[in-house]
Amino acid sequence: MFLGEYSHSLDEKGRVVMPSKFRAGLADGCVLTKGQERCVYVFPMDRWEEESSKVLKLPRTDRRARNFSRSFFASASDQALDRQGRVQIPESLRRYAGLGKDLTVVGVADRVEVWNTETWRQVADEADQYYAEIEEAMSEDGI
């Protein structure tokens, strides 16, 4: 399970060091692809298989599903961590997520997300506000 938030840097070759706590979960390789809100998703191989099978079940007759599938798979890149625990982020994904030198690497249970730090702060603030407001209502419903 991937948990926590970590500040990291993108090196001149487009690599980021994965937090040491994440490396065992990514040891068998990973797939990077576009994530929502302009981040990069990093799926361990087993989760990639599950996630891609869900996308493959979307109806091809639905334009939104076709566009989602195209974006999801066309941007995907299978990667392996190097000996220093770094993963290469392809240029197209760096552009999509607006990744510069300062990054935030976030564990989201079954996947890792790589964010432009400024974008992450905005998204995290919004998520925290939502979480704070809905927490009581969710517990009342037994969810």
DRENLUM-199655 format. One record per residue (C-alpha): chain; x, y, z; residue number from 1; residue in one letter. Coordinates in pm, 1 decimal. Each point is the difference from the previous one (the first is absolute). Example, Ala and Ser with C-alpha at 12.3 -4.5 7.8 and 13.67 -1.06 7.14 Angstrom:
(A (1230.0 -450.0 780.0) 1 A)
(A (137.0 344.0 -66.0) 2 S)
This chain:
(A (0.0 0.0 0.0) 1 M)
(A (131.1 341.7 -96.6) 2 F)
(A (-48.1 267.0 266.8) 3 L)
(A (130.3 349.2 63.6) 4 G)
(A (117.3 314.6 -173.2) 5 E)
(A (364.9 62.1 -92.0) 6 Y)
(A (188.4 293.0 -153.8) 7 S)
(A (237.3 -102.7 -276.8) 8 H)
(A (178.3 146.8 -300.0) 9 S)
(A (5.6 -87.5 -366.0) 10 L)
(A (355.1 -45.0 -123.6) 11 D)
(A (133.8 128.7 -333.1) 12 E)
(A (-78.5 -335.7 -165.2) 13 K)
(A (-365.8 4.7 105.8) 14 G)
(A (35.1 -248.4 286.3) 15 R)
(A (-146.9 15.8 348.1) 16 V)
(A (107.8 -200.0 302.9) 17 V)
(A (-287.9 -202.4 140.6) 18 M)
(A (-30.7 15.8 379.5) 19 P)
(A (178.7 -294.8 160.4) 20 S)
(A (-330.7 -119.4 148.6) 21 K)
(A (-144.5 -34.1 -352.7) 22 F)
(A (284.3 -190.9 -162.5) 23 R)
(A (-97.5 -351.6 108.0) 24 A)
(A (-348.3 49.8 -147.1) 25 G)
(A (153.5 111.9 -330.7) 26 L)
(A (282.4 -255.3 -10.1) 27 A)
(A (-170.2 -210.1 -270.3) 28 D)
(A (-36.4 302.7 -225.3) 29 G)
(A (-266.0 262.0 -46.9) 30 C)
(A (-205.3 179.2 -260.6) 31 V)
(A (-23.2 378.3 -14.5) 32 L)
(A (-293.4 170.6 -167.6) 33 T)
(A (-204.9 318.8 7.8) 34 K)
(A (-195.6 54.3 319.2) 35 G)
(A (-295.1 220.4 72.7) 36 Q)
(A (60.7 361.3 104.8) 37 E)
(A (324.7 -3.8 -203.0) 38 R)
(A (217.1 -232.9 204.0) 39 C)
(A (187.5 -314.3 -103.9) 40 V)
(A (-133.8 -330.1 128.3) 41 Y)
(A (255.9 -268.2 85.3) 42 V)
(A (-159.6 -344.1 19.4) 43 F)
(A (182.6 -310.4 120.1) 44 P)
(A (-28.9 -268.2 -268.7) 45 M)
(A (-271.8 -200.2 176.4) 46 D)
(A (-215.3 309.1 49.9) 47 R)
(A (60.2 105.5 -360.7) 48 W)
(A (-147.5 -329.4 -115.5) 49 E)
(A (-310.6 57.8 213.3) 50 E)
(A (-38.6 363.6 -102.7) 51 E)
(A (51.7 -65.6 -370.0) 52 S)
(A (-255.4 -281.6 4.2) 53 S)
(A (-257.6 245.1 139.5) 54 K)
(A (73.7 246.5 -279.1) 55 V)
(A (-25.7 -275.5 -260.0) 56 L)
(A (-353.9 -71.8 119.5) 57 K)
(A (-118.3 352.7 -82.3) 58 L)
(A (-241.2 8.1 -296.1) 59 P)
(A (173.6 80.4 -327.2) 60 R)
(A (-323.5 152.4 -124.3) 61 T)
(A (32.4 283.6 253.7) 62 D)
(A (219.0 286.5 -124.4) 63 R)
(A (102.1 97.6 356.1) 64 R)
(A (110.2 -356.0 70.4) 65 A)
(A (200.5 -14.0 -324.3) 66 R)
(A (171.5 328.4 79.1) 67 N)
(A (76.5 -111.0 354.8) 68 F)
(A (140.6 -329.0 -124.6) 69 S)
(A (214.8 171.9 -264.4) 70 R)
(A (147.5 243.9 247.8) 71 S)
(A (52.6 -263.8 267.5) 72 F)
(A (176.2 -255.6 -220.7) 73 F)
(A (176.7 226.2 -250.7) 74 A)
(A (179.8 182.7 279.5) 75 S)
(A (91.9 -317.5 192.0) 76 A)
(A (364.1 -93.8 41.6) 77 S)
(A (129.6 -309.9 174.8) 78 D)
(A (302.2 75.2 214.5) 79 Q)
(A (231.5 -160.3 252.0) 80 A)
(A (169.9 162.4 295.7) 81 L)
(A (375.2 30.5 -38.2) 82 D)
(A (246.1 -93.5 276.2) 83 R)
(A (-44.0 340.9 163.4) 84 Q)
(A (-379.5 -40.4 10.0) 85 G)
(A (-59.6 247.7 -282.1) 86 R)
(A (-267.3 -23.6 -265.9) 87 V)
(A (14.2 172.6 -337.7) 88 Q)
(A (-299.0 222.8 -76.6) 89 I)
(A (-43.5 34.0 -377.9) 90 P)
(A (3.8 351.1 -142.5) 91 E)
(A (-364.9 -20.2 -112.1) 92 S)
(A (-112.4 -78.0 355.8) 93 L)
(A (222.3 274.1 143.7) 94 R)
(A (-164.7 248.5 -238.4) 95 R)
(A (-351.4 -125.9 79.5) 96 Y)
(A (52.9 38.5 376.2) 97 A)
(A (204.3 320.0 -24.0) 98 G)
(A (286.5 -166.0 185.3) 99 L)
(A (301.9 214.6 71.3) 100 G)
(A (279.2 -37.6 250.8) 101 K)
(A (-216.0 -4.6 316.7) 102 D)
(A (-231.1 -298.8 27.3) 103 L)
(A (-227.1 -152.1 258.5) 104 T)
(A (-30.6 -378.8 3.3) 105 V)
(A (-318.7 -120.7 166.2) 106 V)
(A (-105.8 -347.3 107.5) 107 G)
(A (-368.1 -62.2 -72.6) 108 V)
(A (-45.4 -353.5 134.8) 109 A)
(A (25.7 -206.7 -320.8) 110 D)
(A (196.5 246.0 -214.6) 111 R)
(A (254.1 279.6 16.4) 112 V)
(A (-67.1 345.6 -140.1) 113 E)
(A (270.7 243.5 -112.5) 114 V)
(A (-98.1 367.4 8.9) 115 W)
(A (134.3 340.9 -81.7) 116 N)
(A (37.2 127.7 357.2) 117 T)
(A (-202.8 317.5 -58.3) 118 E)
(A (-284.6 -195.1 -161.3) 119 T)
(A (10.7 -254.8 283.5) 120 W)
(A (-39.5 273.7 261.1) 121 R)
(A (-313.1 127.9 -174.2) 122 Q)
(A (-149.5 -347.5 -46.3) 123 V)
(A (88.9 -104.6 356.3) 124 A)
(A (-153.9 315.7 146.9) 125 D)
(A (-322.3 -66.0 -191.4) 126 E)
(A (-1.2 -366.8 102.7) 127 A)
(A (66.7 89.6 364.3) 128 D)
(A (-287.2 248.2 0.5) 129 Q)
(A (-233.2 -258.6 -150.4) 130 Y)
(A (120.9 -264.4 246.3) 131 Y)
(A (-51.0 228.8 300.5) 132 A)
(A (-353.2 88.9 -106.9) 133 E)
(A (-122.4 -347.2 -92.8) 134 I)
(A (164.8 -203.7 275.1) 135 E)
(A (-287.2 41.1 246.2) 136 E)
(A (-269.7 -71.8 -257.1) 137 A)
(A (175.8 -315.9 -116.4) 138 M)
(A (37.6 -134.0 354.5) 139 S)
(A (-367.6 67.7 72.1) 140 E)
(A (-99.4 -217.5 -295.9) 141 D)
(A (231.3 -279.1 111.4) 142 G)
(A (213.4 29.9 -312.8) 143 I)
